[in-house]
Amino acid sequence: MVTELEDLRILKTAEEIADAVWKQVVEWDKFARDVVGKQLAAAVDSIGANIAESYGRFNYGEKLQFLYYSRGSLFETKYWLNRALARELMRAEEVNNFAARLSEVARQLNTFANSLKSQRKDSKLQSKSIREPGAGYVIENFFDDSNQLFTDVELNWLQT
C-alpha cells in the first residue's frame, strides 16, 4: 500500500512543530528574530522539508541521505531552542515540550531510515532479471590422436 506524502505521520508532526515554533518567533522583537528566530525557524522548517524531499526520491541512497539531513536539522533545532531558552526568549516548559516532540520525531526518523535500509536490502536480494544458465563447452574431441593441441605447422604459424 502506497502512502501519500500528506498522510505521513512523521511529516504531519514536523509541520505541527514548525508552525508552533513560527507562532512563537513572530512575536519576538526584531533583534531576537534576526539573531535566533530566523535560524530556529529555518532549522525546524528544514526537518519537514527534508522528509518531503526524501519521499520524492526514487533511489534508496538518496532517500536515506535526505532523512539524515532531516535528522541533522532536528539537532540544529534543538540547539536553537536551547539558545532561545538561555536568552529568555522562550519559557523552559515550551522548550521542553518542543524537545520532547522532536525526540519523538527523531525516533520516527530512525525507524523510517531503518525501514528503507531493510527495503533496499530486500530489493537487492531479489533478482532483477532472468538469466539463462551459462553455456557449457565440450572439449572431448578437441585433441587429435596424438594428444597435441596444435600440429607442428600450426605452432610454427602461431610463433611467427
PASEBA-1860 file (N, C-alpha, C; in nm, 3 decimals):
! residues 160
1> MVTELEDL> 0.084/-0.118/0.000/0.000/0.000/0.000/0.088/0.124/0.000 ~ 0.067/0.213/-0.091/0.145/0.334/-0.103/0.084/0.442/-0.014 ~ 0.168/0.507/0.062/0.124/0.615/0.148/0.148/0.747/0.077 ~ 0.049/0.831/0.077/0.064/0.964/0.018/0.150/1.050/0.110 ~ 0.219/1.144/0.052/0.306/1.233/0.129/0.229/1.300/0.243 ~ 0.109/1.347/0.215/0.031/1.419/0.314/-0.015/1.328/0.428 ~ -0.008/1.196/0.409/-0.052/1.102/0.511/0.062/1.057/0.603 ~ 0.183/1.096/0.574/0.295/1.054/0.659/0.283/1.120/0.796
9> RILKTAEE> 0.270/1.038/0.898/0.255/1.089/1.034/0.376/1.172/1.077 ~ 0.495/1.127/1.040/0.617/1.197/1.077/0.620/1.337/1.016 ~ 0.571/1.351/0.893/0.568/1.482/0.828/0.465/1.572/0.896 ~ 0.350/1.517/0.930/0.248/1.595/0.999/0.301/1.648/1.132 ~ 0.370/1.564/1.207/0.427/1.605/1.335/0.531/1.715/1.315 ~ 0.617/1.699/1.216/0.719/1.800/1.188/0.653/1.933/1.149 ~ 0.547/1.928/1.071/0.476/2.052/1.032/0.413/2.120/1.153 ~ 0.353/2.041/1.242/0.290/2.098/1.362/0.394/2.168/1.449
17> IADAVWKQ> 0.509/2.105/1.467/0.615/2.167/1.547/0.664/2.294/1.480 ~ 0.686/2.289/1.350/0.735/2.407/1.276/0.637/2.523/1.287 ~ 0.508/2.495/1.275/0.407/2.602/1.284/0.399/2.659/1.425 ~ 0.414/2.574/1.526/0.411/2.621/1.664/0.533/2.709/1.695 ~ 0.649/2.668/1.644/0.770/2.749/1.664/0.753/2.883/1.593 ~ 0.701/2.880/1.473/0.679/3.004/1.396/0.593/3.103/1.475 ~ 0.484/3.053/1.533/0.395/3.140/1.610/0.467/3.206/1.726 ~ 0.562/3.136/1.784/0.642/3.193/1.893/0.738/3.300/1.841
25> VVEWDKFA> 0.810/3.265/1.734/0.917/3.351/1.684/0.864/3.484/1.631 ~ 0.749/3.484/1.565/0.698/3.609/1.508/0.660/3.711/1.616 ~ 0.647/3.666/1.738/0.615/3.756/1.849/0.738/3.822/1.910 ~ 0.855/3.775/1.877/0.978/3.829/1.936/1.010/3.965/1.876 ~ 1.096/4.040/1.947/1.139/4.170/1.892/1.232/4.146/1.773 ~ 1.254/4.251/1.696/1.328/4.239/1.570/1.468/4.180/1.588 ~ 1.541/4.225/1.688/1.676/4.174/1.709/1.674/4.024/1.739 ~ 1.587/3.981/1.828/1.578/3.839/1.863/1.537/3.754/1.743
33> RDVVGKQL> 1.443/3.807/1.663/1.403/3.734/1.541/1.519/3.722/1.445 ~ 1.594/3.831/1.427/1.706/3.830/1.332/1.818/3.736/1.375 ~ 1.849/3.736/1.504/1.964/3.659/1.552/1.929/3.512/1.576 ~ 1.824/3.486/1.649/1.788/3.349/1.687/1.668/3.298/1.607 ~ 1.569/3.382/1.591/1.443/3.340/1.532/1.455/3.287/1.390 ~ 1.532/3.356/1.306/1.547/3.311/1.167/1.617/3.176/1.161 ~ 1.719/3.159/1.244/1.792/3.032/1.246/1.703/2.919/1.296 ~ 1.628/2.947/1.403/1.538/2.847/1.460/1.428/2.809/1.361
41> AAAVDSIG> 1.366/2.909/1.301/1.258/2.882/1.205/1.310/2.805/1.083 ~ 1.426/2.841/1.034/1.482/2.771/0.918/1.516/2.625/0.953 ~ 1.573/2.604/1.071/1.611/2.469/1.112/1.487/2.379/1.129 ~ 1.385/2.431/1.196/1.267/2.350/1.220/1.189/2.326/1.090 ~ 1.187/2.422/1.000/1.123/2.401/0.869/1.198/2.298/0.786 ~ 1.329/2.293/0.804/1.413/2.202/0.727/1.388/2.056/0.764 ~ 1.341/2.030/0.884/1.310/1.892/0.924/1.205/1.834/0.829 ~ 1.092/1.902/0.820/0.984/1.854/0.733/1.019/1.861/0.586
49> ANIAESYG> 1.091/1.968/0.547/1.127/1.983/0.406/1.214/1.867/0.358 ~ 1.306/1.822/0.441/1.393/1.711/0.401/1.320/1.577/0.405 ~ 1.221/1.563/0.492/1.138/1.442/0.489/1.062/1.438/0.357 ~ 1.004/1.552/0.319/0.931/1.559/0.192/1.024/1.534/0.074 ~ 1.144/1.590/0.079/1.242/1.569/-0.028/1.278/1.420/-0.038 ~ 1.294/1.356/0.076/1.324/1.214/0.079/1.213/1.132/0.013 ~ 1.091/1.170/0.042/0.976/1.098/-0.010/0.972/1.104/-0.163 ~ 1.019/1.214/-0.219/1.015/1.232/-0.364/1.128/1.167/-0.440
57> RFNYGEKL> 1.221/1.105/-0.369/1.336/1.042/-0.435/1.307/0.896/-0.466 ~ 1.369/0.845/-0.571/1.350/0.707/-0.613/1.457/0.617/-0.554 ~ 1.579/0.662/-0.554/1.693/0.583/-0.511/1.697/0.575/-0.358 ~ 1.717/0.455/-0.305/1.720/0.437/-0.160/1.830/0.520/-0.094 ~ 1.946/0.528/-0.159/2.056/0.608/-0.103/2.018/0.754/-0.089 ~ 1.951/0.809/-0.190/1.908/0.948/-0.183/1.801/0.967/-0.076 ~ 1.708/0.872/-0.067/1.604/0.880/0.036/1.669/0.887/0.174 ~ 1.764/0.798/0.199/1.832/0.797/0.328/1.911/0.925/0.352
65> QFLYYSRG> 1.975/0.974/0.249/2.054/1.097/0.262/1.966/1.212/0.311 ~ 1.848/1.228/0.255/1.761/1.337/0.297/1.701/1.313/0.436 ~ 1.682/1.187/0.473/1.638/1.160/0.611/1.748/1.195/0.709 ~ 1.873/1.172/0.671/1.985/1.212/0.757/1.995/1.364/0.766 ~ 1.971/1.433/0.656/1.967/1.580/0.660/1.859/1.627/0.756 ~ 1.744/1.560/0.750/1.633/1.596/0.838/1.674/1.577/0.983 ~ 1.740/1.468/1.012/1.785/1.444/1.149/1.886/1.549/1.193 ~ 1.973/1.589/1.101/2.067/1.697/1.133/1.995/1.827/1.164
73> SLFETKYW> 1.892/1.857/1.087/1.812/1.978/1.112/1.741/1.969/1.246 ~ 1.701/1.851/1.284/1.636/1.830/1.413/1.732/1.867/1.526 ~ 1.855/1.822/1.517/1.952/1.855/1.620/1.986/2.004/1.618 ~ 1.990/2.062/1.500/2.012/2.206/1.490/1.896/2.281/1.556 ~ 1.774/2.234/1.537/1.657/2.296/1.600/1.670/2.292/1.751 ~ 1.713/2.177/1.805/1.731/2.167/1.950/1.837/2.266/1.998 ~ 1.941/2.284/1.920/2.044/2.382/1.956/1.982/2.522/1.968 ~ 1.905/2.562/1.867/1.847/2.696/1.868/1.739/2.710/1.975
81> LNRALARE> 1.669/2.602/2.007/1.575/2.608/2.119/1.650/2.633/2.250 ~ 1.764/2.570/2.267/1.846/2.595/2.386/1.895/2.739/2.391 ~ 1.927/2.796/2.275/1.969/2.937/2.271/1.851/3.028/2.309 ~ 1.732/2.994/2.259/1.613/3.073/2.292/1.585/3.066/2.442 ~ 1.604/2.951/2.502/1.586/2.938/2.647/1.691/3.018/2.723 ~ 1.817/3.003/2.684/1.926/3.073/2.753/1.912/3.224/2.742 ~ 1.853/3.273/2.634/1.838/3.417/2.613/1.701/3.468/2.655 ~ 1.630/3.379/2.724/1.499/3.412/2.782/1.396/3.457/2.677
89> LMRAEEVN> 1.402/3.395/2.562/1.304/3.422/2.457/1.186/3.325/2.466 ~ 1.210/3.209/2.529/1.106/3.108/2.547/1.114/3.057/2.691 ~ 1.002/3.009/2.742/0.998/2.952/2.876/1.049/2.807/2.871 ~ 1.096/2.759/2.983/1.150/2.623/2.993/1.046/2.519/2.955 ~ 0.920/2.539/2.996/0.815/2.442/2.964/0.795/2.431/2.813 ~ 0.800/2.544/2.745/0.782/2.544/2.599/0.897/2.470/2.531 ~ 1.018/2.502/2.573/1.136/2.438/2.514/1.134/2.288/2.542 ~ 1.100/2.249/2.665/1.094/2.107/2.699/0.986/2.035/2.618
97> NFAARLSE> 0.872/2.101/2.595/0.766/2.043/2.515/0.813/2.021/2.371 ~ 0.876/2.123/2.314/0.929/2.109/2.177/1.036/1.999/2.172 ~ 1.123/1.997/2.272/1.231/1.897/2.274/1.174/1.756/2.281 ~ 1.070/1.735/2.362/1.008/1.602/2.373/0.945/1.562/2.240 ~ 0.877/1.655/2.176/0.815/1.624/2.046/0.921/1.596/1.940 ~ 1.031/1.672/1.945/1.139/1.649/1.849/1.207/1.514/1.873 ~ 1.216/1.473/1.998/1.273/1.341/2.029/1.187/1.231/1.968 ~ 1.055/1.249/1.971/0.965/1.153/1.909/0.985/1.152/1.757
105> VARQLNTF> 1.002/1.268/1.698/1.030/1.275/1.553/1.162/1.205/1.522 ~ 1.262/1.223/1.609/1.391/1.157/1.587/1.376/1.005/1.588 ~ 1.297/0.952/1.680/1.272/0.808/1.682/1.201/0.764/1.554 ~ 1.104/0.842/1.510/1.032/0.809/1.387/1.126/0.814/1.266 ~ 1.216/0.912/1.264/1.313/0.921/1.154/1.403/0.797/1.151 ~ 1.449/0.755/1.268/1.534/0.636/1.274/1.459/0.513/1.227 ~ 1.333/0.501/1.268/1.251/0.387/1.224/1.230/0.392/1.073 ~ 1.201/0.510/1.022/1.182/0.528/0.878/1.309/0.491/0.802
113> ANSLKSQR> 1.424/0.540/0.849/1.551/0.511/0.783/1.582/0.361/0.787 ~ 1.558/0.297/0.902/1.584/0.153/0.913/1.491/0.075/0.821 ~ 1.368/0.121/0.806/1.274/0.057/0.714/1.324/0.066/0.571 ~ 1.375/0.183/0.534/1.429/0.200/0.398/1.551/0.111/0.376 ~ 1.636/0.101/0.478/1.754/0.015/0.466/1.712/-0.130/0.446 ~ 1.609/-0.172/0.518/1.558/-0.308/0.505/1.499/-0.331/0.367 ~ 1.423/-0.233/0.317/1.365/-0.244/0.183/1.475/-0.252/0.077 ~ 1.579/-0.171/0.095/1.690/-0.173/-0.001/1.759/-0.308/-0.001
121> KDSKLQSK> 1.779/-0.363/0.118/1.843/-0.495/0.129/1.757/-0.601/0.062 ~ 1.626/-0.598/0.087/1.535/-0.695/0.027/1.531/-0.683/-0.125 ~ 1.535/-0.560/-0.176/1.530/-0.542/-0.321/1.658/-0.590/-0.388 ~ 1.771/-0.582/-0.318/1.896/-0.633/-0.374/1.897/-0.785/-0.379 ~ 1.825/-0.848/-0.286/1.822/-0.994/-0.283/1.736/-1.051/-0.396 ~ 1.639/-0.974/-0.441/1.553/-1.020/-0.549/1.625/-1.000/-0.681 ~ 1.619/-1.101/-0.766/1.683/-1.091/-0.896/1.604/-0.992/-0.982 ~ 1.675/-0.906/-1.050/1.610/-0.805/-1.133/1.596/-0.850/-1.278
129> SIREPGAG> 1.653/-0.965/-1.312/1.643/-1.012/-1.449/1.645/-1.165/-1.451 ~ 1.601/-1.217/-1.561/1.601/-1.362/-1.580/1.727/-1.396/-1.659 ~ 1.800/-1.492/-1.610/1.923/-1.529/-1.677/1.918/-1.676/-1.718 ~ 1.976/-1.703/-1.832/1.989/-1.840/-1.876/2.114/-1.898/-1.813 ~ 2.117/-2.029/-1.797/2.240/-2.089/-1.743/2.356/-2.067/-1.840 ~ 2.474/-2.063/-1.787/2.592/-2.042/-1.869/2.610/-2.154/-1.973 ~ 2.673/-2.121/-2.083/2.694/-2.219/-2.190/2.801/-2.317/-2.148 ~ 2.775/-2.446/-2.174/2.873/-2.549/-2.147/2.955/-2.576/-2.272
137> YVIENFFD> 3.083/-2.596/-2.255/3.170/-2.622/-2.369/3.219/-2.767/-2.362 ~ 3.207/-2.835/-2.474/3.252/-2.973/-2.483/3.390/-2.973/-2.547 ~ 3.485/-3.037/-2.482/3.621/-3.040/-2.537/3.669/-3.184/-2.559 ~ 3.577/-3.280/-2.567/3.615/-3.421/-2.581/3.707/-3.446/-2.700 ~ 3.669/-3.402/-2.817/3.745/-3.431/-2.938/3.832/-3.313/-2.979 ~ 3.868/-3.232/-2.881/3.947/-3.115/-2.912/4.090/-3.154/-2.950 ~ 4.143/-3.254/-2.882/4.278/-3.301/-2.913/4.272/-3.405/-3.024 ~ 4.377/-3.411/-3.105/4.383/-3.517/-3.205/4.437/-3.644/-3.140
145> DSNQLFTD> 4.461/-3.746/-3.216/4.502/-3.874/-3.160/4.634/-3.868/-3.086 ~ 4.719/-3.775/-3.122/4.850/-3.766/-3.056/4.845/-3.680/-2.930 ~ 4.726/-3.639/-2.889/4.704/-3.553/-2.771/4.779/-3.421/-2.781 ~ 4.801/-3.376/-2.902/4.861/-3.245/-2.921/4.750/-3.146/-2.951 ~ 4.760/-3.031/-2.891/4.661/-2.927/-2.913/4.676/-2.867/-3.053 ~ 4.801/-2.846/-3.096/4.828/-2.791/-3.229/4.926/-2.881/-3.301 ~ 4.916/-2.880/-3.433/5.014/-2.953/-3.513/5.140/-2.869/-3.520 ~ 5.249/-2.930/-3.565/5.376/-2.858/-3.577/5.363/-2.739/-3.671
153> VELNWLQT> 5.287/-2.754/-3.779/5.268/-2.647/-3.875/5.194/-2.530/-3.809 ~ 5.092/-2.563/-3.731/5.015/-2.459/-3.663/5.099/-2.387/-3.559 ~ 5.184/-2.461/-3.489/5.272/-2.399/-3.391/5.368/-2.301/-3.455 ~ 5.425/-2.342/-3.569/5.515/-2.251/-3.640/5.443/-2.125/-3.684 ~ 5.318/-2.143/-3.729/5.241/-2.027/-3.773/5.211/-1.935/-3.654 ~ 5.177/-1.990/-3.538/5.143/-1.909/-3.419/5.267/-1.834/-3.368 ~ 5.384/-1.893/-3.382/5.503/-1.831/-3.327/5.557/-1.718/-3.415 ~ 5.512/-1.711/-3.539/5.560/-1.605/-3.626/5.476/-1.483/-3.619
END
